């Protein structure tokens, strides 16, 4: 089946504090190398590098020049930025998929990173969430930590660099603020995968965006999800898992309610509330978590939702292979 495929993903660990960094380009170049090595792809095969990046990630400066002139990647590779707020990493993934689907390119890298990840929501250093009942936040955070702990305990997150067998779950959650965070995906065409006998991890079935005319991110995410499913002739209940960006707890809770999705299917491996916000890398990291859970629990599909500036939102549907 023709399409765009996720060959592999490389992520920074969900737990533990990395050494501080001031060079985001260096962090992302290292992430690209890790992902390419894991996927057994030569960097000379890469056509483009799409970088999800917002001002809050830090290190913008000479980021594009560094990536475009890096010896680690081949001549002619173009690196470019996409800034869509919390959805930046998701848009990078979608643009990489579109590039592959155009038929002009076979290997595109989608990457995103931040020089400083935030703490999980229950950490005393995390500010209160405005406009949200503290009891609702407490329930959400507790449920997120419980799901994350369960996923870690059963070894579901022991792929893509997210966690290893020595990771202890609930006792370490919510996560403490960490150093640089990153997530990098290698997106390839069907012909590349077949030619080089590289079995992909997943197929990107569709990505879409939506705007809310009532100006709430929850309504925008709900509308994006509905558009996504309409194009695939699916219902909400047909999708096994949903990753809903919960940096804004109220919006995440409201989105799940508006879609009437089973709460056990939402952020089943823990979200921002458990692991903290990784900036532009958060949605790419959520995609990796979802793929881990789909594999471990023998499920097939996951929808990823994230808010973007201007009361818009992005939605992605992936299918495990």
Steps between C-alpha positions, in 0.01 A plus 500: 500500500650835391550757768736663745651279766669549836815293470627578849498761777769607745404683820662638810414302818165573663649497850832614642674834472733553205797732519412861416567611143513831315546368145164388359650437155748259658218324688296460182795385289575234758132401499502468119810282515343276765179458305683427175726246670203327662315490168814386314468792262801682359490872563594548136156358412318779685342764275354750747494568873178655633550660841212574736611802699348779709662792678454322832728216389801731505810490283344630176795721397700319234294181525418472129852594388646238729266230373536595134879506518556202728749242377271236649247543220547496125542797267171631371306423816268783593405560862203723571297599803130472571366697797149399600529526876429179687418329169838583339634146523175359364510741207862403432389136482212590269718709267755219481221259406372740233849527353525122472147469359590750226715226347801730471678392818555167669648590841409806707582561865251664736664623817427729793669584825515734795792610712299464820205271565250599771390294797189289520194689620506374858851631561509795741704695245220486244268803505131455566286450191272805463127443478512135601345351811794374712303182571475430127872564460576265787286223352652550156858500629440194719345309211785604269764387750319171557479426127862599448612282790303204364648543153852525640450199728382276217794606282276662241719811476834321461541603135625803307721603796201599715579272795698190586452196721652675802244781499274506804151629432265664744760593762668732248186663371416775423835558333739761633605782268768373266763622260472491122223287352470379143310265271594415142312287247627354173221517240541292185313404186372152430753451221789586732380255766457225243824566314716493812292243689430734790173405674327821617351537846183676384315664214388861519142465378401866507567838653266796510457838665195692615402838639244576767257779427416520871868553579574214740780251448277215621248567224781531246649165606158336492430639154841381376430150634159489331647609166771239535247223558259616229776473241569145612132405550568415863324575829673613818452154652673336202833656603680294765689782674496879513792722594360841597753769592423577864730793566167682542314259726162666452524483120607135508216401733245695296627353170460145629152584624394661172620198303338266755812286495556232765737656757704179515593555135631854558872548578519136603875523555493828691510848347646838585345472846723200576815561297510878464494720193776440245416810298474437126613142555193414712274383215775300331571341838128425542505327161788282619316418824190408300698268271648328807155441645351382170780247471490380860121468516455370144289797395499669162410869479560822692390860452731780618351844573668828588393865522669764286500882504194689388250247638606241247604141552675211326400134488694198382388139450761224507466127448738245647644252251 
